Amino acid sequence: MQTNKKVDNPQITVAELVEISGDEMDLEILAGTKGLQTRLIDSQRIQKLGLALAGFAHYIHAGRIQIVGQSEISYLAQLERAKRIQAIEHLDLEKICCILITKNLKPPKELIDIADAKDLPVLRTSHISSKAINAVAKLLSDVLAPRVTIHGVFMGIYGLGILMTGKSGIGKSECALDLIARGHRLISDDAVLIKKIDDKLQGSSPPLTYEHLEIRGLGIVNIRDLFGVSAVGKCKAVELLIEFKKWNDVLEVERLGLNRHEEEILGVKINKFVLPVSAGRNLSTLVETAVRVHLLREAGFDAAQKLIEKHTALVAGK
């Protein structure tokens, strides 16, 4: 299986966070505009600055968004100005990527002044802390998810996300076209973007090639234009891998179906079928059958195992 552009630890700038958050977060920049392009967020986890302001600054983790809510603002407000400045400067500001103030609270002037001096972005949202944390965590779980780009075709077949791989020219796209004509959905052709979210894999298409399929002899075609909106999908969980191999490249052809194969992608194991390719084999029918076999196995029905049990019982009876 050919992979490229593997990114195990992606990161974004604070400026990118502001851009992708859109109207849902309604982020306002209060200070540290010079640090928007240089401060990096590389963690999906969120922290609150309460303990750090009270003196436990060593608990601050670099790359995490730091939340300042009602309790933090109230704590700073009851301090004398000198103590307030000391509490803020004790935060190890070089380690913090950005501060997010919730509930449209007004931060102390000392925080704004120090943040501007240190080029530390300070953002503000109208959401309360709990809602802001959930919204930011959901956003970051997608944009900071480990990812890899795989050469193949990704489709929705019988409700499952099926990743078909194999060498260039082996017939993946032609098989996909036949499957689309049978009512299944194309999600991505040629380059499949795989993300790992909560120990599950999610596949989608790069924006440039979305809805398009390359067929040798026909060129690039738009599946939505040819088959309608129901023939394309945006993303789906990766639940089964089907690898096409030339017959001569398959070391051992599966005859009974007793052996289970798996492929590991981003540390997650995916069930896998290896289908030998030769003239006269109907790949689309084989793919549909492989998906049905997988569904039956997941439901506890295994035809090969039942046949072995019948054979064993028959031999024992004789």
N, C-alpha and C positions, 0 to 999 in steps of 0.2 A: 504494500500500500504506500503510495507516494504522498508525502506530506511536506509542507513548507511553511515558512513564516510562523514558526511556533513562538508563542509569547506566553510564558508561564506567569510572569508578574507584570502585567500592563499597568500603566499609570497615566494620569491626566493632570493638566495644570488646573489651577483654580479658575482661570479664565474659561477653560473648556467646561468646567462644572457649571459656571454661571450661564454659559451659552446653551447647554443641553438641558438644563433644569426647566427652562421655559416658564410659562405662566403658572404652572402648578406650584412651584416653590416661591415664585415672585421675589427673587433674591435682589437685595439692594446693597450696593457697595458703599461702605461707610469710611474705610481707610485702607491704606496699603496698596493703592492701585499699581504701584511699580512692581509689586511682588506677584501680581496676578499671573504673569507668564513664567515666572521662575519657581514659585512654590508648587510642589508636586504632591498629589494625592495618590497613594498606592495601596491603601487599605480600605476594605469594605466596612470595617468596624468603626463605630462612632464613640467618642469619649465626652464626658462632661468635665468641666474645669474646676468643679467645686473643691475636690481634695487638693488639687495642685495649687489653687489660690490660698488654701489654708496651710500650705507649706510642704506638701508631699509631691513636689514637682518631678521627682524621679519616676513617677507612674505615667508620665506623658509618653506616648508612643509616636514616633515620627511617622508622617504620612497619613495620620488620621484627622478627620475633621473634629474640632473641639467645640462643643456646645456650651453656650452661656445662656442660662435661663433666669427665671425670677429669683431663685435662691442665690445664684452667683451675683446677680446685680444688687440684691438686697445686702449681701455680705459686704461687697465693696463699698456700698453707700454708707454703711455704719462705721467704716474705718476713717481715721484721720487721713488727711491728704498724703502725708509722708508715708504712712503705713500702706496706703492704697498703692502708691507708686512702687513701694518695696515689694508688695505682693505680686504686682503685675510683672515687674522686672525679674522676679525670682522664677518665672515660668519657663525659662530656657526657650526664649522666643525663636531662636534659630531652628529649633526642632519642630516647631508647630507649623503645619502647612497653611491653615487658616482657622479663623474663629467665626462661628455662626451664632448670632444673637437671635433668640426666638421672641415671639409674641409682640414684635415691634417695640421692644423695650429700648429705652434710651441708655446707652452705655456711659460710664463716667468719662469726662473729658480726658483724663490721664490715659485711659486705655487707647483712645483715638490718637492722641499725640504720640504715645510710645509706638503704636502700631505703624503710624506714618513714618516715624524715624527709622524703624527697623524694616520697612517695606513688607509688613505682615498684613495680608488681606483680612479685613473684618467685614463680614457680610451680615445682613439682617433679613429675617423673614417674618411674616405676620402669623405663621403657624405657631401653636404651642409646642413645647419641647417634645412631647411624646409623638405628636403628628409629624413634626419636622424630622425627628430621628428615623421614623418609619419610612418617610418619603425619600430621604437621602440614602438610607440603607438599600432600599429597593432600586433606586437609580444606580448606585455604585455596584450592586451585585451583578448588574448587566454589563456596564461599561468596563469594570475591572475584572471580569471573569477571565480565567486562563483560557486561551483559545489556540486553535491550530487550523490551518487551511489544508484541506485534503482534496486531491485530484479524484473526482468521481462524479456520480449523479445521485442526488438526494430526492426521494419521492415520498409521497403519502399514499400508502397502499393498504386498503382495508382498515384504515384508521391508525396504522403504525407508520413511524418514520423509518424508511428503508434506505440505507446507504449502499449504493452499488459502486464497486471499485474494480480496477483492472487496467492493463496497459492501454495506451492510446491506440485507437483503431480496432479494439477487440469487439466493439458493438454495444457499448453502454448506452450511447445516445439513441441509436436505432431501437434498442430495446425499450428505452424510456418513451420514445414516440409511439410505439405500439401499445404500451401500457396506458399512455394518455388517451389514445383512441378507445381504450376499453373502459375509460371513466375514472382513472386514477389521476393524482395531482403531481405536477412538477413543482419542486421547491427550488432546486438549484442544479445547474449543469456545469460541468468542467471543474469549477472551484467551489468547494463546499466549506463554509465557515462553521467550525464546531466550537461551541463554548461550553465550559464546565460550570454549571450553576447548581449549587447545593448537591454535589456529588452525582449530578445527572448531566447528560450531554444534550445540548440543543443545537440543531442544525439549521442554517439559513443560507441565503444567497447574498453575495456581495451586491451592493446597489446597482453597479454597472451592468451586471449580467442577469438581473432579476427578470423572469418571464421569458428568457431567451434560451434557445436550444440550438446547438450546432450539429448539423447533419451533413456528412460528407457527400458531395454531389448536389446538395441543395443550398448549402451555406447556413447562415444564421437565420432562424425563423422565430417569430414572436408567437408563443403558445397561446397567449390570451386572445390575440387577433384571430388565430386559426380555430381554436376550440372553445373560446369563451372564458369568462371570469372563473368559472368553477374548476378549470383545468390547472390553475396555479395556486400555490400556497406560499405563505411568507416564512414560517418557521415551524419546527416540530421537534419533539424529543427523538433522539437517535436510539432506536430500539432493536435494530437488526442490521447486520452487515452481510452483504452478498458479494463475494469476490469472483469475478470471471477470470478463468485461466485457460490458455490453450491446452488442448488435451495432452500434448507431449510434455507440457510443463508441470502437470499434476503428478506428483510422485506416487500417490496412492489414491485411486478413485474410490469414493465411498459407495459401497454396494448395499449394505444392510441399514445404515443410518444409526448405528449404535454409538458411534463416537461423536461427542459434542465438541465443537470448535468454538474458540473465543478469540477476540482481538482486543487489545488494550489501547484505549485512546485517552490521553490526559489522565492516566491512572484509573480509568473506569473500564471494566470488562464488558464487552458487548458480544452477544451470541452471533455466530458466524456460520454461513454456508459457503462452500467452495464449489462452484459450478463449472465443470469442464465445457469448453466451447469448441464446437466443430461444425462442419457443414451439415445442414439439415436439422439441427437442434433448435427448437422454438424457445428462445430465451425468455420471452415475456410470459409464456405459459409456465416455464420452470420457476420464474421468479414468483409469480402468483402462488404456485403450489408450495414453494419454500415458505412463503409468508403464512399460508394456511397450516402447514406442518408446525411452524413455530407457535402459532396460536393454539393449536391442539396440545402441543407439549406443555405450554404454559398452563393450560387447563387440566393437565394430568393425563392426557391421552397420548400414548407413544405406540405407534403401529409396530415398529421393529421390536420393541420389548415384548409386546403381546404375542408376536409371532414366535419369538424365542421361548416364551413361557408355554405356548401351545406345543411347540416341538419337544420341549423337555418333558411335558406331561405325556405326550404320545410315546416317546421313547421309554419312559418309566412304566407306562401301562403295558407295553410289549414285554 
